[in-house]
């Protein structure tokens, strides 16, 4: 099942635009944000969160922890993106149950 509403968090605006365009071409409504608080303010109703590299006060594991603590978002499925060996794996995120697809960059 394709989600109808996705929250996209990431610091790289160009990469976020590429991901959002691809999702929108499949009829998905995308709320994209470069700041965690701004994204979470518009996250209600999301069926999936995609978290890319984040710069600023919260990194990706911090953003995921904040989502898990936010009423209504605690059970939201999360897809973490990484393009380097510095990926944030579940052992760095307290309480995760997600699987990691490791492409060899560990």
C-alpha positions in Angstrom: 0.0 0.0 0.0 1.4 3.4 -1.0 1.1 6.1 1.8 -1.1 9.1 0.9 0.7 11.5 3.2 4.4 11.6 4.0 6.5 13.7 6.3 10.0 14.4 4.8 12.7 15.7 7.1 16.2 16.6 5.7 18.7 19.5 5.7 19.5 19.2 2.0 16.8 21.2 0.2 17.8 19.9 -3.3 17.7 16.3 -2.2 14.4 16.8 -0.4 12.9 18.4 -3.6 14.0 15.3 -5.6 12.5 12.9 -3.2 9.3 15.0 -2.9 8.9 15.2 -6.7 9.3 11.5 -7.0 6.7 10.8 -4.3 4.3 13.4 -5.7 4.5 11.8 -9.1 2.8 8.8 -7.5 0.1 10.9 -5.9 1.6 11.1 -2.5 1.1 14.4 -0.5 4.5 15.4 0.9 5.2 17.8 3.8 8.9 18.6 3.6 10.8 20.5 6.3 14.5 21.2 7.0 13.8 21.8 10.7 12.3 19.1 13.0 9.9 21.3 14.9 8.4 22.7 11.6 8.0 19.2 10.2 6.4 17.9 13.4 4.0 20.8 13.4 2.5 19.5 10.1 3.0 15.8 10.6 -0.4 14.8 11.9 -2.1 12.5 9.4 1.2 11.3 8.0 1.4 7.6 7.2 5.2 7.6 6.9 8.2 9.7 7.9 11.3 9.8 5.8 14.3 11.2 7.7 17.5 12.2 5.9 20.6 13.8 7.3 19.7 16.7 9.6 21.9 19.7 10.6 21.0 21.9 13.4 19.9 21.4 17.0 18.6 17.8 16.4 20.3 15.2 14.3 18.3 12.3 12.7 18.4 10.1 15.8 17.2 13.1 17.9 14.4 13.8 15.4 13.3 10.2 15.6 13.3 10.3 19.4 11.2 13.5 19.3 8.7 11.8 16.9 8.4 8.8 19.2 7.6 11.1 22.1 5.0 13.1 20.2 1.4 12.1 20.8 0.0 10.7 17.5 3.4 10.1 16.0 4.8 7.4 18.3 3.9 4.5 16.0 4.6 6.3 12.7 6.7 4.2 10.4 10.1 5.8 9.7 12.4 5.4 6.8 15.9 6.7 7.5 18.0 7.7 4.5 21.8 7.9 4.4 24.2 8.2 1.6 27.4 7.4 3.4 28.9 5.2 6.1 27.8 7.6 8.7 24.2 6.2 8.7 22.2 6.3 11.8 21.5 2.7 12.7 18.8 1.6 15.2 21.3 0.8 17.9 21.9 4.6 18.0 18.2 5.3 18.4 16.8 4.3 21.7 13.7 2.1 21.5 13.6 1.4 17.8 12.1 -1.7 16.4 12.9 -1.0 12.8 14.9 -3.2 10.5 18.0 -1.8 8.8 18.7 -2.5 5.2 22.5 -2.4 5.1 24.0 -1.8 1.7 27.5 -2.5 2.9 28.4 1.0 4.1 28.4 0.1 7.8 
